[in-house]
Amino acid sequence: MATDQESIERLRAENAGLRKEIERLHEQLGRREERTRLILQAAIEGFHVVGLNGEIIDCNPSFASIVGYSRSELLTMNISQIDTRPPEDVAAAIAEIKAKGAHRFVARHIHKDGHAIDVEVSSHLIRSGDEEFFSAFSRPITEQLRRERALRESEQKFRAIFDETSMFISLLTPEGSLLECNRTMADFTGARQGEGLGEPLWEAPFWGGAAGADQHVEACVQKAASGVPSSCEVQIHGPGGRVATLELKMKPILDASGESVLVIIAEGYDVSELRRAEAERATLQEQMIHAQEATIRELSTPLIPLDAGILVMPLVGRLDRVRIEHLLERLLQGVVAQRATTVILDVTGVPMVDAEIADSLIRAAQAVKLLGAEVILTGVGPEVAQTMVGIGIDLQEIVTLRSLQSGLHHALGRSGRDRRPVSPRRREA
């Protein structure tokens, strides 16, 4: 009997211990449930439990706040009253959850005041004994979707500008590797989609082997990568032999610390027409200068026909070798064209004649004489005469007279129009 009693007491003690353990576990489970409830209650994201028939079994304050209903109102409602998706979309989402146990999707809920709310839902299938239901977390993403749409629209606008502009634009890494180039550049060069990406810009298939182009571009990129805007001018080659002169202007994009994080070719203009126009303008300007110089030469060495067979060339200003050569050329052409018999060279307006110029004048006179015309030198001043005598110029075959008027009388006298004799080869007193 004592043994049975001891066994009973031991069992009672074990039962008491088990009851305490069960109470402890119940208390622990209760604390966990309370903790979970408090977490769900305090969660910023909405939480709701939905039965397989769509009835809302439970929800937290955040979910109630999202849709604008109170918790007590929601517990009398079906999820279809706030979920505006077509029934087939809802059925597809339920099938996905049942098949995979969980599913994340975007839904549109209707707020109590009637406005739509885009929400991202993460739903799970829960099995508890014979019971099955869905638990779901949801968060509003209307503002996020608005920002994403705005970003996409902004990117589309940027892409349109980037691709449709007439500029050649490329984006590079600080090392000069090509990240992207716009359609204008790709279309002109005939580059395929993605061709050249990842390569240094100076090795990309844009330059057509133009001499020195790779070196110019590389130096330009390196300067921009150092943080200093740079520019260069290179030729770019396209299919069919098309060639354009491209002016590249590179600008570094810096981060907050001032380090170069990206290099953008801000401007890459086709300046072929501009350079061609500049070359044409330079050519026209040069032609104009030559024409002006020719006009000045014409004015500085005028050849005037006075009478049949008589030409006068009055010289004014300082004579130099170029002007003397032009003088001789015009003089000989004029003698032949006018069939002149007499040429008057008037040096009244020449302030100074050096040995070289004096010798050139004598050679001009001799050349005219070879064409059968007489040369009369008029207007020789004391300084010029002294120079000629001092250097031993031979004036024996040249008529020298004091003034242009005397020269005219002499020439007319020779032609029979003026009978007043004038002694040649003698300077008048």
Stockholm file with secondary structure:
# STOCKHOLM 1.0

chainA/1-429         MATDQESIERLRAENAGLRKEIERLHEQLGRREERTRLILQAAIEGFHVVGLNGEIIDCNPSFASIVGYSRSELLTMNISQIDTRPPEDVAAAIAEIKAKGAHRFVARHIHKDGHAIDVEVSSHLIRSGDEEFFSAFSRPITEQLRRERALRESEQKFRAIFDETSMFISLLTPEGSLLECNRTMADFTGARQGEGLGEPLWEAPFWGGAAGADQHVEACVQKAASGVPSSCEVQIHGPGGRVATLELKMKPILDASGESVLVIIAEGYDVSELRRAEAERATLQEQMIHAQEATIRELSTPLIPLDAGILVMPLVGRLDRVRIEHLLERLLQGVVAQRATTVILDVTGVPMVDAEIADSLIRAAQAVKLLGAEVILTGVGPEVAQTMVGIGIDLQEIVTLRSLQSGLHHALGRSGRDRRPVSPRRREA
#=GR chainA/1-429 SS CHHHHHHHHHHHHHHHHHHHHHHHHHHHHHHHHHHHHHHHHHCSSEEEEEETTSBEEEECHHHHHHHTCCHHHHTTSBGGGTBCSCHHHHHHHHHHHHHHSEEEEEEEEECTTSCEEEEEEEEEEEEETTEEEEEEEEEECHHHHHHHHHHHHHHHHHHHHHHHSSSCCEEECTTCBEEEECHHHHHHHTCCTTTTTTSBGGGSTTSTTCTTHHHHHHHHHHHHHTTCCEEEEEEEECGGGCEEEEEEEEEEEECTTSCEEEEEEEEEEECHHHHHHHHHHHHHHHHHHHHHHHHHHHHHSCCEEEETTEEEEEEESCCCHHHHHHHHHHHHHHHHHHTCSEEEEEEEECCCCCHHHHHHHHHHHHHHHHTTCEEEEECCCHHHHHHHHHTTCCCTTSEEESSHHHHHHHHHHHTTSCCCCCCTTSCCC
#=GC SS_cons         CHHHHHHHHHHHHHHHHHHHHHHHHHHHHHHHHHHHHHHHHHCSSEEEEEETTSBEEEECHHHHHHHTCCHHHHTTSBGGGTBCSCHHHHHHHHHHHHHHSEEEEEEEEECTTSCEEEEEEEEEEEEETTEEEEEEEEEECHHHHHHHHHHHHHHHHHHHHHHHSSSCCEEECTTCBEEEECHHHHHHHTCCTTTTTTSBGGGSTTSTTCTTHHHHHHHHHHHHHTTCCEEEEEEEECGGGCEEEEEEEEEEEECTTSCEEEEEEEEEEECHHHHHHHHHHHHHHHHHHHHHHHHHHHHHSCCEEEETTEEEEEEESCCCHHHHHHHHHHHHHHHHHHTCSEEEEEEEECCCCCHHHHHHHHHHHHHHHHTTCEEEEECCCHHHHHHHHHTTCCCTTSEEESSHHHHHHHHHHHTTSCCCCCCTTSCCC
//
